[in-house]
């Protein structure tokens, strides 16, 4: 039953509610994410989650800036962000259990 509920949430899009958006990291709204923006946004997100009493699971497994910056140009584009999010989310779903 638990797996059915999780599948239903995922299929309905409810799972994505807590997923960060590109704009959450592009702090100066210039269309790219720098390493400092990524670090600052992650820090803010972790503080918010802790203040809400939410678990910080996977906090130590955050992917590095270099892993997300696929073209190594020193910034993360919207396309790179979405690609990384898609790959990471897919892996999380496969190993969820």
Buried (B, 14 or more C-beta within 10 A) or exposed (E): EEEEEBEEEBEEEEBEEEEEEBEBBBBEEEEBBBBEBBEEBBEEBBEEBEEEEEEEEEEEEEEEBEEBBBEEEEBBBBEBBEBBBEEBBEEEEEEEE
